[in-house]
Amino acid sequence: MATMQGDLAEYALPDLLQFIHATRKQGQLLLEAGPTRAAGVYIAGGELIHAYCPPRVGVPAFYNLLAWEQGRFAFLKNAAPVERTIFDDLQNLLLDGLRRLDELRLVQRRLPPRDTILHLTPERDRQAEIRLKLPEWRILSSVNGRRSLEEVLHLAGTSEDESSRIVYGLLLAGLVGTARDDTWLQGIVLARVPTAEASSSRAPPPTLLANLVLKRVDGRKHLAAILAELGCPERSLGDEVRLLLRTGWVRLASGRDLFDRYLAG
């Protein structure tokens, strides 16, 4: 049963934690922001011992929670976690977390809206060789022209402040952009699979658009040309190409790496 509950808009999380620390309470502070976003922290003797904010746990989760300004909270007395993920004292965590939060807000004001689709910039536009660290490569590899900034940050596997700084750096370096670039379609060429090589159980192409794509596949024409002729959305063309590959009507004549990067999955 909750012994303390309220609204984060009225009682900021840092203030709540300071109160819990001063009174040396023990239990779980549940946090909810909307029907599908739940998180929380566990406290023992007034000190933070565990935090979770899916998909993160521990200190990275705690840093994310400090940014919550809206939602509800409830304190469950004497609740205990199944694991301990935090070993630093609360005061230092708050000081470091609030400093990171200030930096994060500064960076986020410079980032595009969360629903913006991120794109890789063409290599021809890069002025010099850029050396990247592993976390930067990890984020760069998740940018495929279909994922939004929100999705890229979610897949980063690091704290939000770190992943936001990395994305901002990639944008400044010109490796990632928000402008759509379809030139990669010029590198993908499909070829028909001859009837003699096809499976005996191969069924006719199941959609009208798949038939229209198949009629234009000749082993020389790239996807950019097919897209221009059909005038369909790029996503629809990608769906039909995957379908034709899966059903054995076409194969990749060139551009396997580009297909894997932009269209596979």
N, C-alpha and C positions, 0 to 999 in steps of 0.2 A: 504494500500500500504506500502511495506517495505521501511523504511527510512535508513536501514543499513543492509547489508548482506555480507556473506563471508564464508570462510572455517575454520572449527575448527582446522585443522592442522596448520593454519597460525596464528589464533587468539584464544588462549586458553580460555575456558569458564571462569575461574577465572579472567583473565585479562579483558574480556568483561564486566563481572559483576562489576568489580572495576571502569571501565570507566562509565558505566551506573549509578553507585552509585554517582560518583564524579559530574556528570552532572545532577543528580536528574531527570532523564528521567522517563516517565510513559508509560507503554505499555506491550506488550508480546514479549518475545524472543523465537521464534520458533526454534526447533532443529530437524534435520533429519539425521539419520544414515542408509542409504539404503532405499529401497522402502516401507518397512513395519515397520520401527521403527521410530516413531515420538514422540516427547516430547516437553516440554517447561516450561518456568517460566514467571510469571507476576510480574511486578515491579510498585510501586507507590511511587513517591517522592524519587526515588533512592533506595528504600528498597524492599526486596523480600516479596511478600505477598502470593504467591501460586506457587506450582511446581507440575508437573505431569510427570510421566515416567511409563506408564502402566506395571504392575497393581498397582503401588504405587502412592500416592499423598503426598503432604506436605514435611516435612523435610526428610523422608526416600527417597522420589523421588529425592530431591535435592542432597542428598549424592550420589545417583546412577549416576546422571548426571555429577558430577565432574570427574567421571572416563572416560567420553567420550573424546576421542582424535581425532576421525575421524568423519566427517559429515559436514553438512551445517547449517548455522544459518541465520535467518532473524528477524529483529526487527520491530514490528508493533506498531506504535506510538498510544498512548491513548487507546489501547485495554484493556478491563477490564475482570476479571474472574467472574464466577458465584458464587464463594465462596472464603473465605480466610482461608488458612490452615497453614500459617506460621506467627508467631508473634515475632520471634527473629530478632535482627538486623543483617544485611548482614555480617559485619566484623566478628562477633562471629561465624556465620554459616560457613563462609569460613575457619576460623582457625580450627574449630572442624572438618569440612568436609575434609580438606586436611590432617589433622592428621589421621582421619579414613582411608582415601585413602591410605596413606603410609602403615598403618597396613594391609589393605585389600590386597594390592599388595604383601606384604610379605607372607600373608596366602595363597593367590592364587598361588604363586609360589610353594607352598608345596602341593596343591591339585592336584588330577589327572586331565587329560583333561576333558573338559565340556561334551563330549559325552560318557564318561565312565559310564557303568552301575554299580550302587551301589547295594550291597547285604548285608543282615543281616548275621552276623557271627553266627555259631551254639553256643547255650548256653554252650555246653560242653567245649568250648574253652575259656570261660571267667574265670578269676582267682578269682574274688571277686564280691560281690554284688555292683552294681553301682547305685547311686541315681541320678535321672535326674530331671531337672526342666521342667515346662510345654513347653517352646519353644523347648527344646531338644526332649521331647516326641513327639511333633508335627512333627518334622522333621524325627525322627526315624520311626514314623508310616507311612511315605510316601515312605520309602525304601522297595521295594518289589521284587528286582531282575529283574525288567523290566524298571524302570525309570532311566534315566541318571542323572548325577550330575546337569546338566542344569535344568532338570525338577524338581528335588528335591528342588533346590534353588528357582525356580519360585513358587512352592507351599508353601514355608515356611511361607509366610505372614509377614515377617519381612524385614528390610533393608538387602541389599546384604552383607554388611560387617558383620552384626551379623549372618546371616544364614551361611556364609562361615566359620566364626569362629566356629560355632556349628558343622558343618559337619567335619571340621578339628579335633575338639575335639572328635567326635564320632569315627573317624578313628583312632586317637591315643589311645582311650580307648579300641579299639578292638571290638566295638559293630557293626561297619559297615566295610565292606571291598570291595575290587574290584575283588576279586577272586570268581568265580562262585562256588556255593555250592548247589548240587541237593539232599542233604540228606533229605530235607523236603518231597520229593516225596515218600519216604518210609513210611510216616505217613498217606498217603491218600489211602484209599481202596474203590473201587466201588462195588456195588452189582446190579445185574439185577433186573428190576421191572418185576414181573411175569405177564404173559399175562392176568391172571384173575384180576389183580389189575390195569392194564393199561387202558387208555382211548380207547374207541372204535374207535376213529378217529386217533389213533396213526399211523403215516406213517412210512414206512421203513427208516432205517438210510440213509440219503441223499448222503453220500460220501463213497468212497472206504475205506479211512482211518478210518472213523467212524465204518464201519463194521468190520475192522480188530481189532480195539480197543474193540468193543463189544464182539467179539469172545474170547477175553482174560480175560474178566471180570467174576470173579467167586466168589466174596465176600471175597476172601482171598489174592489175588495177589495185591500188592501195585503198584502205578503208576511208581515207579522206575523200577520195573521188566518189566512192559509193555513197557516202553520206551526203555529198553535195547533189548527186543525182536523185536520191530518194527524198531529200528534204525532211527526213524524220529526226526526232531528237536523238542525240548521241547515246543516251542511256538505252533507248529502244534498239538502236543498232547493236550495241554491246550485248543486249539480251539475246537477240537473234543470232549473232555470231557464236555465242556460247552454246546456243541450242543446236546450231548446225554442226559445230564441232563435236558435241556430245552424241548426236545421232549419226555421226559418221558420214555426213555429206561433204564436208570440207576439211582441210588440214591447213596448217600454217606453212606457207611457202617461205616467209621471212618475218622477222619481228617477234620472235618468241619472247625475248626479254621484255619488250614493250607490252606484249599481251599479258605476260605474267604481272607486270607492274600496274597496268591500268584496267585490265578487263577480267582477269582471272578471279574466281571466287564470287 
